[in-house]
Amino acid sequence: ALKGTNESLERQMREMEDAFGVEAANCQDNIARLQEEIQ
């Protein structure tokens, strides 16, 4: 039973990491665009 819980938590963690990576990439795009507007 614990093994299944562990696998479920690991899967959730990977999904969160993927979502965070996409969000971070979007933020970097916004930063680059804003820096271009400033100059």
PDBQT receptor file of N, H, CA, C and O in Angstrom, charges set to zero:
ATOM      1  N   ALA A   1       0.835  -1.211   0.000  1.00  0.00    +0.000 N 
ATOM      2  CA  ALA A   1       0.000   0.000   0.000  1.00  0.00    +0.000 C 
ATOM      3  C   ALA A   1       0.867   1.258   0.000  1.00  0.00    +0.000 C 
ATOM      4  O   ALA A   1       0.574   2.229  -0.699  1.00  0.00    +0.000 OA
ATOM      5  N   LEU A   2       1.930   1.226   0.788  1.00  0.00    +0.000 N 
ATOM      6  H   LEU A   2       2.168   0.438   1.356  1.00  0.00    +0.000 HD
ATOM      7  CA  LEU A   2       2.809   2.398   0.827  1.00  0.00    +0.000 C 
ATOM      8  C   LEU A   2       3.504   2.627  -0.504  1.00  0.00    +0.000 C 
ATOM      9  O   LEU A   2       3.736   3.767  -0.906  1.00  0.00    +0.000 OA
ATOM     10  N   LYS A   3       3.838   1.532  -1.189  1.00  0.00    +0.000 N 
ATOM     11  H   LYS A   3       3.650   0.605  -0.862  1.00  0.00    +0.000 HD
ATOM     12  CA  LYS A   3       4.527   1.670  -2.474  1.00  0.00    +0.000 C 
ATOM     13  C   LYS A   3       3.645   2.422  -3.476  1.00  0.00    +0.000 C 
ATOM     14  O   LYS A   3       4.121   3.289  -4.209  1.00  0.00    +0.000 OA
ATOM     15  N   GLY A   4       2.356   2.078  -3.494  1.00  0.00    +0.000 N 
ATOM     16  H   GLY A   4       1.969   1.374  -2.898  1.00  0.00    +0.000 HD
ATOM     17  CA  GLY A   4       1.440   2.772  -4.399  1.00  0.00    +0.000 C 
ATOM     18  C   GLY A   4       1.330   4.246  -4.065  1.00  0.00    +0.000 C 
ATOM     19  O   GLY A   4       1.277   5.089  -4.961  1.00  0.00    +0.000 OA
ATOM     20  N   THR A   5       1.294   4.561  -2.767  1.00  0.00    +0.000 N 
ATOM     21  H   THR A   5       1.337   3.877  -2.040  1.00  0.00    +0.000 HD
ATOM     22  CA  THR A   5       1.229   5.964  -2.344  1.00  0.00    +0.000 C 
ATOM     23  C   THR A   5       2.479   6.706  -2.787  1.00  0.00    +0.000 C 
ATOM     24  O   THR A   5       2.406   7.832  -3.277  1.00  0.00    +0.000 OA
ATOM     25  N   ASN A   6       3.620   6.065  -2.609  1.00  0.00    +0.000 N 
ATOM     26  H   ASN A   6       3.679   5.149  -2.211  1.00  0.00    +0.000 HD
ATOM     27  CA  ASN A   6       4.894   6.673  -2.993  1.00  0.00    +0.000 C 
ATOM     28  C   ASN A   6       4.927   6.954  -4.494  1.00  0.00    +0.000 C 
ATOM     29  O   ASN A   6       5.340   8.035  -4.915  1.00  0.00    +0.000 OA
ATOM     30  N   GLU A   7       4.492   5.985  -5.299  1.00  0.00    +0.000 N 
ATOM     31  H   GLU A   7       4.157   5.108  -4.956  1.00  0.00    +0.000 HD
ATOM     32  CA  GLU A   7       4.484   6.179  -6.752  1.00  0.00    +0.000 C 
ATOM     33  C   GLU A   7       3.542   7.305  -7.143  1.00  0.00    +0.000 C 
ATOM     34  O   GLU A   7       3.843   8.094  -8.040  1.00  0.00    +0.000 OA
ATOM     35  N   SER A   8       2.397   7.379  -6.467  1.00  0.00    +0.000 N 
ATOM     36  H   SER A   8       2.152   6.739  -5.739  1.00  0.00    +0.000 HD
ATOM     37  CA  SER A   8       1.437   8.442  -6.752  1.00  0.00    +0.000 C 
ATOM     38  C   SER A   8       2.034   9.808  -6.432  1.00  0.00    +0.000 C 
ATOM     39  O   SER A   8       1.884  10.753  -7.207  1.00  0.00    +0.000 OA
ATOM     40  N   LEU A   9       2.708   9.912  -5.296  1.00  0.00    +0.000 N 
ATOM     41  H   LEU A   9       2.830   9.145  -4.666  1.00  0.00    +0.000 HD
ATOM     42  CA  LEU A   9       3.329  11.184  -4.910  1.00  0.00    +0.000 C 
ATOM     43  C   LEU A   9       4.438  11.569  -5.882  1.00  0.00    +0.000 C 
ATOM     44  O   LEU A   9       4.576  12.739  -6.239  1.00  0.00    +0.000 OA
ATOM     45  N   GLU A  10       5.230  10.584  -6.312  1.00  0.00    +0.000 N 
ATOM     46  H   GLU A  10       5.118   9.633  -6.022  1.00  0.00    +0.000 HD
ATOM     47  CA  GLU A  10       6.298  10.875  -7.271  1.00  0.00    +0.000 C 
ATOM     48  C   GLU A  10       5.724  11.366  -8.592  1.00  0.00    +0.000 C 
ATOM     49  O   GLU A  10       6.280  12.273  -9.211  1.00  0.00    +0.000 OA
ATOM     50  N   ARG A  11       4.617  10.776  -9.028  1.00  0.00    +0.000 N 
ATOM     51  H   ARG A  11       4.165  10.040  -8.525  1.00  0.00    +0.000 HD
ATOM     52  CA  ARG A  11       3.982  11.209 -10.276  1.00  0.00    +0.000 C 
ATOM     53  C   ARG A  11       3.469  12.641 -10.135  1.00  0.00    +0.000 C 
ATOM     54  O   ARG A  11       3.655  13.463 -11.032  1.00  0.00    +0.000 OA
ATOM     55  N   GLN A  12       2.824  12.936  -9.006  1.00  0.00    +0.000 N 
ATOM     56  H   GLN A  12       2.673  12.269  -8.277  1.00  0.00    +0.000 HD
ATOM     57  CA  GLN A  12       2.325  14.299  -8.774  1.00  0.00    +0.000 C 
ATOM     58  C   GLN A  12       3.475  15.303  -8.769  1.00  0.00    +0.000 C 
ATOM     59  O   GLN A  12       3.351  16.406  -9.302  1.00  0.00    +0.000 OA
ATOM     60  N   MET A  13       4.597  14.907  -8.158  1.00  0.00    +0.000 N 
ATOM     61  H   MET A  13       4.697  14.011  -7.725  1.00  0.00    +0.000 HD
ATOM     62  CA  MET A  13       5.746  15.798  -8.088  1.00  0.00    +0.000 C 
ATOM     63  C   MET A  13       6.283  16.088  -9.485  1.00  0.00    +0.000 C 
ATOM     64  O   MET A  13       6.619  17.231  -9.796  1.00  0.00    +0.000 OA
ATOM     65  N   ARG A  14       6.367  15.048 -10.337  1.00  0.00    +0.000 N 
ATOM     66  H   ARG A  14       6.094  14.120 -10.085  1.00  0.00    +0.000 HD
ATOM     67  CA  ARG A  14       6.837  15.259 -11.714  1.00  0.00    +0.000 C 
ATOM     68  C   ARG A  14       5.890  16.185 -12.469  1.00  0.00    +0.000 C 
ATOM     69  O   ARG A  14       6.340  17.059 -13.211  1.00  0.00    +0.000 OA
ATOM     70  N   GLU A  15       4.581  16.002 -12.286  1.00  0.00    +0.000 N 
ATOM     71  H   GLU A  15       4.215  15.293 -11.684  1.00  0.00    +0.000 HD
ATOM     72  CA  GLU A  15       3.609  16.860 -12.972  1.00  0.00    +0.000 C 
ATOM     73  C   GLU A  15       3.756  18.306 -12.517  1.00  0.00    +0.000 C 
ATOM     74  O   GLU A  15       3.673  19.228 -13.330  1.00  0.00    +0.000 OA
ATOM     75  N   MET A  16       3.974  18.506 -11.219  1.00  0.00    +0.000 N 
ATOM     76  H   MET A  16       4.041  17.758 -10.559  1.00  0.00    +0.000 HD
ATOM     77  CA  MET A  16       4.166  19.862 -10.711  1.00  0.00    +0.000 C 
ATOM     78  C   MET A  16       5.442  20.477 -11.272  1.00  0.00    +0.000 C 
ATOM     79  O   MET A  16       5.467  21.661 -11.610  1.00  0.00    +0.000 OA
ATOM     80  N   GLU A  17       6.508  19.672 -11.373  1.00  0.00    +0.000 N 
ATOM     81  H   GLU A  17       6.487  18.711 -11.099  1.00  0.00    +0.000 HD
ATOM     82  CA  GLU A  17       7.761  20.169 -11.935  1.00  0.00    +0.000 C 
ATOM     83  C   GLU A  17       7.572  20.578 -13.390  1.00  0.00    +0.000 C 
ATOM     84  O   GLU A  17       8.101  21.603 -13.821  1.00  0.00    +0.000 OA
ATOM     85  N   ASP A  18       6.818  19.778 -14.152  1.00  0.00    +0.000 N 
ATOM     86  H   ASP A  18       6.389  18.946 -13.802  1.00  0.00    +0.000 HD
ATOM     87  CA  ASP A  18       6.555  20.120 -15.553  1.00  0.00    +0.000 C 
ATOM     88  C   ASP A  18       5.788  21.434 -15.646  1.00  0.00    +0.000 C 
ATOM     89  O   ASP A  18       6.138  22.308 -16.438  1.00  0.00    +0.000 OA
ATOM     90  N   ALA A  19       4.738  21.570 -14.831  1.00  0.00    +0.000 N 
ATOM     91  H   ALA A  19       4.454  20.859 -14.187  1.00  0.00    +0.000 HD
ATOM     92  CA  ALA A  19       3.924  22.784 -14.852  1.00  0.00    +0.000 C 
ATOM     93  C   ALA A  19       4.765  23.988 -14.443  1.00  0.00    +0.000 C 
ATOM     94  O   ALA A  19       4.637  25.065 -15.025  1.00  0.00    +0.000 OA
ATOM     95  N   PHE A  20       5.621  23.808 -13.448  1.00  0.00    +0.000 N 
ATOM     96  H   PHE A  20       5.726  22.933 -12.975  1.00  0.00    +0.000 HD
ATOM     97  CA  PHE A  20       6.467  24.904 -12.986  1.00  0.00    +0.000 C 
ATOM     98  C   PHE A  20       7.448  25.311 -14.076  1.00  0.00    +0.000 C 
ATOM     99  O   PHE A  20       7.729  26.496 -14.255  1.00  0.00    +0.000 OA
ATOM    100  N   GLY A  21       7.967  24.329 -14.804  1.00  0.00    +0.000 N 
ATOM    101  H   GLY A  21       7.739  23.367 -14.659  1.00  0.00    +0.000 HD
ATOM    102  CA  GLY A  21       8.895  24.627 -15.888  1.00  0.00    +0.000 C 
ATOM    103  C   GLY A  21       8.243  25.467 -16.973  1.00  0.00    +0.000 C 
ATOM    104  O   GLY A  21       8.854  26.403 -17.488  1.00  0.00    +0.000 OA
ATOM    105  N   VAL A  22       7.009  25.139 -17.322  1.00  0.00    +0.000 N 
ATOM    106  H   VAL A  22       6.512  24.378 -16.904  1.00  0.00    +0.000 HD
ATOM    107  CA  VAL A  22       6.272  25.914 -18.331  1.00  0.00    +0.000 C 
ATOM    108  C   VAL A  22       6.045  27.334 -17.829  1.00  0.00    +0.000 C 
ATOM    109  O   VAL A  22       6.217  28.299 -18.574  1.00  0.00    +0.000 OA
ATOM    110  N   GLU A  23       5.656  27.455 -16.560  1.00  0.00    +0.000 N 
ATOM    111  H   GLU A  23       5.516  26.671 -15.955  1.00  0.00    +0.000 HD
ATOM    112  CA  GLU A  23       5.390  28.776 -15.987  1.00  0.00    +0.000 C 
ATOM    113  C   GLU A  23       6.661  29.618 -15.963  1.00  0.00    +0.000 C 
ATOM    114  O   GLU A  23       6.628  30.809 -16.272  1.00  0.00    +0.000 OA
ATOM    115  N   ALA A  24       7.784  28.995 -15.593  1.00  0.00    +0.000 N 
ATOM    116  H   ALA A  24       7.811  28.028 -15.342  1.00  0.00    +0.000 HD
ATOM    117  CA  ALA A  24       9.058  29.714 -15.547  1.00  0.00    +0.000 C 
ATOM    118  C   ALA A  24       9.453  30.182 -16.946  1.00  0.00    +0.000 C 
ATOM    119  O   ALA A  24       9.950  31.296 -17.106  1.00  0.00    +0.000 OA
ATOM    120  N   ALA A  25       9.239  29.349 -17.952  1.00  0.00    +0.000 N 
ATOM    121  H   ALA A  25       8.836  28.443 -17.823  1.00  0.00    +0.000 HD
ATOM    122  CA  ALA A  25       9.570  29.722 -19.327  1.00  0.00    +0.000 C 
ATOM    123  C   ALA A  25       8.717  30.906 -19.773  1.00  0.00    +0.000 C 
ATOM    124  O   ALA A  25       9.217  31.810 -20.444  1.00  0.00    +0.000 OA
ATOM    125  N   ASN A  26       7.436  30.909 -19.407  1.00  0.00    +0.000 N 
ATOM    126  H   ASN A  26       7.030  30.175 -18.863  1.00  0.00    +0.000 HD
ATOM    127  CA  ASN A  26       6.561  32.029 -19.752  1.00  0.00    +0.000 C 
ATOM    128  C   ASN A  26       7.039  33.313 -19.093  1.00  0.00    +0.000 C 
ATOM    129  O   ASN A  26       7.019  34.377 -19.711  1.00  0.00    +0.000 OA
ATOM    130  N   CYS A  27       7.469  33.217 -17.839  1.00  0.00    +0.000 N 
ATOM    131  H   CYS A  27       7.485  32.353 -17.336  1.00  0.00    +0.000 HD
ATOM    132  CA  CYS A  27       7.982  34.394 -17.135  1.00  0.00    +0.000 C 
ATOM    133  C   CYS A  27       9.232  34.922 -17.827  1.00  0.00    +0.000 C 
ATOM    134  O   CYS A  27       9.392  36.134 -17.978  1.00  0.00    +0.000 OA
ATOM    135  N   GLN A  28      10.116  34.026 -18.245  1.00  0.00    +0.000 N 
ATOM    136  H   GLN A  28       9.986  33.042 -18.122  1.00  0.00    +0.000 HD
ATOM    137  CA  GLN A  28      11.339  34.453 -18.927  1.00  0.00    +0.000 C 
ATOM    138  C   GLN A  28      11.007  35.147 -20.246  1.00  0.00    +0.000 C 
ATOM    139  O   GLN A  28      11.660  36.122 -20.615  1.00  0.00    +0.000 OA
ATOM    140  N   ASP A  29      10.000  34.652 -20.953  1.00  0.00    +0.000 N 
ATOM    141  H   ASP A  29       9.469  33.859 -20.652  1.00  0.00    +0.000 HD
ATOM    142  CA  ASP A  29       9.570  35.294 -22.196  1.00  0.00    +0.000 C 
ATOM    143  C   ASP A  29       9.070  36.703 -21.917  1.00  0.00    +0.000 C 
ATOM    144  O   ASP A  29       9.401  37.643 -22.640  1.00  0.00    +0.000 OA
ATOM    145  N   ASN A  30       8.262  36.845 -20.853  1.00  0.00    +0.000 N 
ATOM    146  H   ASN A  30       7.994  36.081 -20.266  1.00  0.00    +0.000 HD
ATOM    147  CA  ASN A  30       7.737  38.163 -20.492  1.00  0.00    +0.000 C 
ATOM    148  C   ASN A  30       8.868  39.115 -20.127  1.00  0.00    +0.000 C 
ATOM    149  O   ASN A  30       8.851  40.279 -20.528  1.00  0.00    +0.000 OA
ATOM    150  N   ILE A  31       9.849  38.633 -19.370  1.00  0.00    +0.000 N 
ATOM    151  H   ILE A  31       9.862  37.688 -19.044  1.00  0.00    +0.000 HD
ATOM    152  CA  ILE A  31      10.984  39.472 -18.977  1.00  0.00    +0.000 C 
ATOM    153  C   ILE A  31      11.737  39.951 -20.212  1.00  0.00    +0.000 C 
ATOM    154  O   ILE A  31      12.077  41.130 -20.314  1.00  0.00    +0.000 OA
ATOM    155  N   ALA A  32      11.999  39.045 -21.148  1.00  0.00    +0.000 N 
ATOM    156  H   ALA A  32      11.723  38.088 -21.065  1.00  0.00    +0.000 HD
ATOM    157  CA  ALA A  32      12.736  39.407 -22.359  1.00  0.00    +0.000 C 
ATOM    158  C   ALA A  32      11.965  40.463 -23.154  1.00  0.00    +0.000 C 
ATOM    159  O   ALA A  32      12.556  41.413 -23.667  1.00  0.00    +0.000 OA
ATOM    160  N   ARG A  33      10.653  40.294 -23.252  1.00  0.00    +0.000 N 
ATOM    161  H   ARG A  33      10.173  39.522 -22.835  1.00  0.00    +0.000 HD
ATOM    162  CA  ARG A  33       9.834  41.248 -24.009  1.00  0.00    +0.000 C 
ATOM    163  C   ARG A  33       9.846  42.620 -23.341  1.00  0.00    +0.000 C 
ATOM    164  O   ARG A  33       9.973  43.643 -24.014  1.00  0.00    +0.000 OA
ATOM    165  N   LEU A  34       9.715  42.639 -22.017  1.00  0.00    +0.000 N 
ATOM    166  H   LEU A  34       9.611  41.808 -21.470  1.00  0.00    +0.000 HD
ATOM    167  CA  LEU A  34       9.714  43.907 -21.288  1.00  0.00    +0.000 C 
ATOM    168  C   LEU A  34      11.070  44.602 -21.386  1.00  0.00    +0.000 C 
ATOM    169  O   LEU A  34      11.133  45.827 -21.496  1.00  0.00    +0.000 OA
ATOM    170  N   GLN A  35      12.155  43.824 -21.346  1.00  0.00    +0.000 N 
ATOM    171  H   GLN A  35      12.104  42.829 -21.256  1.00  0.00    +0.000 HD
ATOM    172  CA  GLN A  35      13.484  44.423 -21.471  1.00  0.00    +0.000 C 
ATOM    173  C   GLN A  35      13.648  45.075 -22.839  1.00  0.00    +0.000 C 
ATOM    174  O   GLN A  35      14.268  46.133 -22.952  1.00  0.00    +0.000 OA
ATOM    175  N   GLU A  36      13.100  44.454 -23.873  1.00  0.00    +0.000 N 
ATOM    176  H   GLU A  36      12.596  43.595 -23.781  1.00  0.00    +0.000 HD
ATOM    177  CA  GLU A  36      13.178  45.040 -25.212  1.00  0.00    +0.000 C 
ATOM    178  C   GLU A  36      12.387  46.338 -25.274  1.00  0.00    +0.000 C 
ATOM    179  O   GLU A  36      12.809  47.295 -25.923  1.00  0.00    +0.000 OA
ATOM    180  N   GLU A  37      11.223  46.374 -24.591  1.00  0.00    +0.000 N 
ATOM    181  H   GLU A  37      10.880  45.596 -24.064  1.00  0.00    +0.000 HD
ATOM    182  CA  GLU A  37      10.401  47.584 -24.600  1.00  0.00    +0.000 C 
ATOM    183  C   GLU A  37      11.107  48.739 -23.901  1.00  0.00    +0.000 C 
ATOM    184  O   GLU A  37      10.958  49.893 -24.303  1.00  0.00    +0.000 OA
ATOM    185  N   ILE A  38      11.872  48.436 -22.861  1.00  0.00    +0.000 N 
ATOM    186  H   ILE A  38      11.994  47.499 -22.534  1.00  0.00    +0.000 HD
ATOM    187  CA  ILE A  38      12.560  49.481 -22.094  1.00  0.00    +0.000 C 
ATOM    188  C   ILE A  38      13.619  50.165 -22.946  1.00  0.00    +0.000 C 
ATOM    189  O   ILE A  38      13.788  51.383 -22.877  1.00  0.00    +0.000 OA
ATOM    190  N   GLN A  39      14.323  49.391 -23.739  1.00  0.00    +0.000 N 
ATOM    191  H   GLN A  39      14.186  48.402 -23.795  1.00  0.00    +0.000 HD
ATOM    192  CA  GLN A  39      15.458  49.940 -24.490  1.00  0.00    +0.000 C 
ATOM    193  C   GLN A  39      15.026  50.744 -25.704  1.00  0.00    +0.000 C 
ATOM    194  O   GLN A  39      15.870  51.266 -26.432  1.00  0.00    +0.000 OA
TER     195      GLN A  39
